[in-house]
């Protein structure tokens, strides 16, 4: 009878240990998969923020502040990837969420800066075009007035001349 109780107890503990081991593994895998997805989403968000910042810089915006925040997001993303590699899923997910927040903020700010820079460039273009057209018109009018003044002086000089008679001495 003692053998039977001992065998039943050992079997029960073995089944309980195996169930705990497999259930814990399932939860960890699910958490790691969730954290891995979060880290992947953070990586995509940082890439999008970088591209938006690059577009804003190409448009002529000052993006130095955005670059600093992008560096911070990259640092946090690296920390999340390290935590994920070490098996710390909760820290990796937390860092990934923090990174996504910074990256989305940078992306929206970059879009605003790009729109502002494009508006400024458009205004400068139209002002340059307007000043060029006005400058050309003023130049042509001044050129015509100067030409008429020189022409009038030349005609008066020509009309005031007396013909010279040449003598043939041969």
C-alpha positions in Angstrom: 0.0 0.0 0.0 2.8 2.4 0.8 4.3 1.7 -2.6 1.1 2.5 -4.3 0.7 5.9 -2.4 4.3 6.7 -3.1 3.9 5.8 -6.8 0.7 7.9 -7.0 2.3 10.8 -5.3 5.4 10.8 -7.5 3.2 10.4 -10.6 1.0 13.3 -9.5 4.0 15.5 -8.8 5.5 14.6 -12.1 2.3 15.4 -14.0 2.0 18.7 -12.0 5.6 19.6 -12.8 5.2 18.9 -16.5 2.0 20.8 -16.6 3.6 23.8 -14.9 6.6 23.6 -17.2 4.6 23.5 -20.4 2.1 26.1 -19.2 4.9 28.4 -18.2 6.6 27.9 -21.5 3.4 28.7 -23.4 3.0 32.0 -21.5 6.6 33.0 -22.0 6.5 32.2 -25.7 3.3 34.2 -26.0 4.8 37.1 -24.1 8.1 36.9 -26.1 6.1 36.8 -29.3 4.1 39.8 -28.2 7.2 41.7 -27.2 8.9 40.7 -30.4 6.0 42.2 -32.4 6.2 45.3 -30.3 9.9 45.7 -30.9 9.3 45.1 -34.7 6.6 47.8 -34.6 9.0 50.1 -32.9 11.6 49.5 -35.5 9.1 50.3 -38.3 8.0 53.4 -36.4 11.6 54.6 -36.1 12.2 54.0 -39.8 9.1 56.0 -40.8 10.2 58.8 -38.5 13.6 58.8 -40.1 12.1 58.9 -43.6 9.8 61.8 -42.6 12.7 63.7 -41.0 14.8 63.1 -44.2 11.9 64.4 -46.3 11.6 67.5 -44.1 15.3 68.1 -44.3 15.2 67.9 -48.1 12.4 70.4 -48.1 14.7 72.8 -46.3 13.5 72.5 -42.7 15.8 72.7 -39.7 15.6 69.2 -38.3 18.4 69.3 -35.7 15.9 68.9 -32.8 14.3 66.0 -34.6 17.6 64.2 -35.1 18.3 64.4 -31.3 14.9 62.8 -30.6 15.4 60.2 -33.3 18.7 59.3 -31.6 16.9 58.9 -28.4 14.3 56.6 -30.0 17.1 54.6 -31.6 18.8 54.2 -28.2 15.5 53.0 -26.6 14.9 50.6 -29.5 18.4 49.2 -29.0 17.6 48.7 -25.3 14.3 47.0 -26.2 16.1 44.6 -28.6 18.7 43.8 -25.9 16.0 43.2 -23.3 14.2 40.9 -25.8 17.4 39.0 -26.5 17.9 38.5 -22.8 14.4 37.2 -22.4 13.0 40.1 -20.5 9.7 40.4 -22.5 8.0 42.9 -20.2 10.9 45.4 -20.3 11.3 44.9 -24.1 7.5 45.6 -24.6 7.7 48.7 -22.3 10.7 50.1 -24.1 9.1 49.4 -27.5 6.0 51.3 -26.5 8.1 54.2 -25.3 10.1 54.1 -28.6 6.9 54.1 -30.7 5.6 57.1 -28.8 8.8 59.1 -29.5 9.0 58.0 -33.1 5.4 58.9 -33.9 5.9 62.3 -32.2 9.0 62.9 -34.4 7.1 61.8 -37.5 4.3 64.2 -36.9 6.7 67.1 -36.1 8.7 66.3 -39.2 5.5 66.4 -41.3 4.6 69.8 -39.9 8.2 71.1 -40.5 8.1 69.9 -44.0 4.8 71.6 -44.8 6.1 74.8 -43.2 9.3 74.7 -45.2 7.4 74.0 -48.4 5.1 77.0 -47.7 8.1 79.2 -47.1 9.8 78.0 -50.3 6.6 78.6 -52.3 6.4 82.2 -50.8 10.1 82.9 -51.6 9.6 81.6 -55.2 6.6 83.8 -55.9 8.3 86.8 -54.3 11.4 86.2 -56.5 9.2 85.8 -59.6 7.3 89.0 -58.8 10.5 91.0 -58.2 12.1 89.7 -61.3 9.1 90.6 -63.5 8.9 94.1 -62.0 12.7 94.5 -62.3 12.5 93.5 -66.0 9.7 96.0 -66.6 11.5 98.8 -64.8 14.7 98.0 -66.7 12.9 98.1 -70.1 11.2 101.4 -69.3 14.4 103.0 -68.1 16.3 101.7 -71.2 13.6 103.2 -73.5 13.8 106.6 -71.7 17.6 106.7 -71.9 17.5 105.7 -75.6 15.0 108.5 -76.3 17.1 111.0 -74.5 20.3 110.0 -76.4 18.4 109.9 -79.6 17.0 113.4 -79.0 20.4 114.8 -78.3 21.9 113.1 -81.3 19.1 114.4 -83.6 19.5 117.9 -82.3 23.3 117.7 -82.8 22.8 116.5 -86.4 20.3 119.2 -87.2 22.6 121.9 -85.8 25.4 120.9 -88.1 26.2 122.8 -91.2 27.2 121.0 -94.4 30.9 121.3 -95.3 31.8 122.1 -98.8 34.9 120.5 -100.0 37.1 122.3 -102.6 38.7 120.4 -105.3 42.2 121.6 -105.6 43.2 119.7 -108.6 
